[in-house]
Amino acid sequence: VLDFSDPFSTEVKPRILLMGLRRSGKSSIQKVVFHKMSPNETLFLESTNKICREDVSNSSFVNFQIWDFPGQIDFFDPTFDYEMIFRGTGALIFVIDSQDDYMEALARLHLTVTRAYKVNPDINFEIFIHKVDGLSDDHKIETQRDIHQRANDDLADAGLEKIHLSFYLTSIYDHSIFEAFSKVVQKLIPQLPTLENLLNIFISNSGIEKAFLFDVVSKIYIATDSTPVDMQTYELCCDMIDVVIDISCIYGLKEDGAGTPYDKESTAIIKLNNTTVLYLKEVTKFLALVCFVREESFERKGLIDYNFHCFRKAIHEVFEVRMKVVRSRKHQSQMQKNKRTTPNGTPRAPL
């Protein structure tokens, strides 16, 4: 395992920090997105009282650490090495409870962002305006506008206009939290432009309306084509993945329970009542391609399948290149550590 001070650690496994005041919903977000917990079950979660670190390595592309910080702990206390924490961080998610008075949260956000930016200017700052399921549509927009304005005004007053904050309206009771996390994770994937380009080529040559590359475990989409994402479309894709996995768990395993419910033979076709077809195909062990196709275009399924075969081969090549880079960086890191120590493990004396 790479040390956090290692210059290669962020490339191998970037870190996502979950921060915010107490009871803002940080732990609930993590449990719902990465542990399949029902949103209603999160009502019984105890308040987090220590920093919880978890490795998320579900697929070849979704591969990072999540650090969940308890709201009541002052991590700028001298006992915490906040510089070490921020130095290896890829994204900082700050959760604000939209149903509460958020003035204290904004003050904490400003302090956190300014300190983090000084240590690591490359951090992506993501603001989740959370628990919006209890607000009307007009109130959601008004709350987002107010938080956006106040947060950026505070940065401008401090002379830090160049810091970019991204804002998302989220709730664990719908798919908004999955979509928000998808956008956060995509920024940590260096191959994202390549994946988007491959999807654009695939849909333009196959007569497909929309395509998503999903991590089937977390239902985070790691890439999509350049056409706009519609929330209803994304929800249908998530529901389809759930259906495929649930049915595969019942009927796809052997009598002795051997095998996996999701493998290279996994595929699904669902025809909707609006002349649209949902088409799912396995890409890698943990990735699925979900497409929206018009019925008339789906009649050329042979062409779509041939183009998918080419797409799948290209994705595997991208994955192979990434693994070679990771192995190379790990090797370089180990070489540097070996140079810093003698054979018996003691530090080398300065020349």
N, C-alpha and C positions, 0 to 999 in steps of 0.2 A: 504494500500500500504506500503510495507516495506521501511524503510529508507535506503539510500545508504550506510550508515555506519554500517548497520545491517549485522552481519556475515552470515546470511542465505539468503541475498538478491540475491547473485550471483547464488545460487542453484535454486532459484525459477524463476528468470527471468534474465538471463545473458545479458550483455550489449555488443553491437558491435559498435565500433567507426569508422566513415568514415572520414579519414583525407587526406590531400594533398594540393597542391598549388591551387590558383584560376584557374577556368576554366579547371580543370583536368577531370571533368566529374562525380563528386561525387553525386550531386543531380540527374543527369540524370540516373545514375545507380539505385538509390533508386526508382525513379518514374517508371522506366521500369520494375524492378523486382517485386515491391510490390504494384504498383498502375495501372498496365496494360496500362501505357502510351505508345503510339506509339513512336518508336525511333525518327521519323521525328519531332514529336511535341516537343521533348526536345530542339530543336534548339531555341525555343522561351522562354525557362526558364530564369528567371532573376537570376543574381548571388546571392548566399546565403550571407546574411549580418549578420546573427546571428545563434547561435547554435540551430538546430532544433532537437527536441527529439520526437521519435515516437515509440509507442508500436506496435509490430507485434505479434498478438496472433491468427493467422489464424487457427491453428490446435493444436492437443494435443502435438505434438512434436516440431513444429515451434513456439517458444514462447520466444521472447526476445525484447530488446529495441535497436533501432538504433539511434545513435547520429551523426548528420551531422554537421561537423565543417567547418565554412567558412575559405577559404584559407588565407584571409588577416588578420585574428585575431591571435595575438600571445597569445596562451592559457597558456604560461609560464609566462605571465605578473602577477605581484603580486595580481592583482584583481581577478585572476582565481585560484581556488583551484584544481590544476591539480592532486594532490595526491588523493583527493576524487574521481575524475573522473576515474583515472586508477585503483583505489583499487577495484572497483566493475566491472571491464571490463573482458569479456571472450575472445574477439577477437578485434584486432586493424587492420583495413583495411587501408592501405596507397595507394592512387591512384596516379600513375605516368603517365603523358601524353607522350606516346611513340613518338608522332609526334613533340614534342617540345624539346628544350635543357633541359635535365633532370639533369644537374649538381646541380642546386639550389634545385631541388626536393630531390636529394640524400642527400644533406647536411641537409635538413629539416627532412628527414627520419631518419638519424643517430641520430640527436638530440632527436627526438620523441621517438625512440626505446630505447635509453639508459636511458632517464628519466623514461619512463614507466616501464622498466625492474627493475629499482631500487625500485619502489613502489610496483610492482606486478610481480614477476618472472613467474607466471603461465599464463600470457597473451599469446595468439596465435597471432603471427605477420604474417599478410597476405599482400603480395604486389601485387596489380593489375597493370600490365603493360597495360595501357588502350589505346583505340582508335587504335588498331592494324589493323582495317579494311582498313586503308589507306596505309599499308605497304605490300611489297611483302613477300612471304614465307621466302626467304633467309634473308631479312632485319628483319623480326620478330625474327628469331632465333639469329641473330647477336645482336639485341637490348637486348633480354632477357639475353644472355650470358654476355654482357657488364654490364648491370645493376646488375645482380647477382654477378659478380666478384667485381665490385666497392663497392657494399653495404657490402659484406662479408669482403672485405679487410679493410674497414673503421672500422668494428667491431673488426677485428683481431688487428688492430693498437691500439685500445682502450683496448685490453686485454679482450674482450667480445666474444670470439669464441663460447662459449656455447649457445649464443642466436641463435635460429633457425628461419630463415626467409623462408616462402613459397612463391613461385612466380607463377603467372598465367597470361597468355596472354588473354586479354578480349576486347570485343566490344559489344555495345548495339544493333548492327545491325545483330547479329547472336546469337546462343544459348550459346556462350562461357561464357557470364556473368552469366547465370543461373547455368551452371556447376560449375563455380568458387564459386558462393555463396553456392551451394550445399556442396562443400568440406569444406567451412568455417563453415556452420551450423552443419555439421556432427560432427565436433570436439567438439561442445557444447552439444551434446546429450550423456549423460552418458550410455544410453541403447544401443548405436550403436553396440557393439560386439554381444549383444543378438539378435538384429534385423538381423544382417548379418548372424549369425548362423542359425536363423529360415529360412531365404531366401535360404541358401545353402541346408538345409535339404529339403525344399519344391521343389526346382528345380531338385535335384538329384533323388527324388522319383516320379517326374512327367514327366520326359523327356523334361524339358524346357531348352532352350538355355540360356536365360538371363532374369532377373527379376529386376524391380525397384519398390521401395515404394515411391510414389510421394505425395507431398502436392499439391492438385489440384488447390489451389488458387494461389500460387506463382510459381508453376511448378519447385520447388526445390525438388530434390530427397533426402530423408533423409537417405536412405540406399539402397544398392544393394548387390548382391551376390559377391563372391570373384573373379569371372572372370573379365578380363579387360573391362573397359568402352570404347565403340567406340562412337565417337562424332555423327556419322550419326545415330546410333541406338538411342541415347539420343534425337536427334532432332525429329525423328519419333514419339517417345513417347510423347514429348511435343505437337507435332501437333495433335496427337490422342486425348489428353486431351482437347485441344481447340475444336476439332470437336464434341466430346461427350458433352461438356458443352454448346456449341452454339446450337446444335440440341435439347438438353434437355430444354434449355430456350425457344425454339420455340414450341416444341411439348410435352414436359414433364410436363408442368404446367396445372393445372385445368383451366376451363373456367373463373373462377373468379380471376385467378392469384394466388390462394393459393398453398401451397406446396413449395418444393424446387427443383431446376433442378438436384440436385445431392443427391441421397438417397441410402438406402440399396438395392434397386432394380436395381441400375445403373450397366450396363454391356455393353460391346461392343466387337465385333469381326470384324477385318479388315484383309482380305486376300491380301497379297502383290503378285506381279507378279514374285517373286523369290522363290516360294513354302514355304514362311514363313507366319505365322499367328500372328497378334498382338491381344492380349487378355487383356481386361481391366475389373477389378472387384472392387467394392467398399469394402474398409476395415473398415474405420470408416467414420464419417460425413465429414471429410476433407482429408482423405487419400485414395489413390487408388493404387492397384497393377497392374502394366503393364508388361506383359510377351511377350517374343519372343518364338514362338513354331514352330517347323517344322510341315508341313501338316500331315505327317504320324504319328507324335506323338499326334497331335491334335485329331486324330480319337479316342483316349482314353480320350475324354473330361470328361467322368464320373469320371475317376480316378483323373484327374486334379482338378475337382470341389470338390471332397471329400477331397483331400489334402489341397485345398484352405480353406475349411471350418475349418479344423484343424489349419491351419496357422492363419486364422482370429481370431479364439478363443484365440490362444496364444498371438497375438498382443493386444487383449483387456485385457488379464491378465497382460501383461507388463504395459499397460496404467494404470490399476487399482493400481498396485504396486507403480507406479510413483506418482499418485494422493495422495495415502496414505502418502508417504514420504513428499510431498509438504505440505499437511495438518498438518502433525506432526511438520514439521519445522516452519510453521507459528504459530502453537500453542506454541512451545517452545520460539519463538521470542516474542510473546505477553506476555508470562509469565515473560520473562526477563525484558521487558519494565515495566510491572506492579510492579515488585520488585524494579525498580529504582525510582518509583514515589509513592507518598502518595495518598490516596483516592481523595484529592482535586486537584491533578495534579501537585503539587509542588515537586521538587526533594527532596529525603530523605536526611536528615542531616547525615553526616558521624558519625559512632559510635565512 
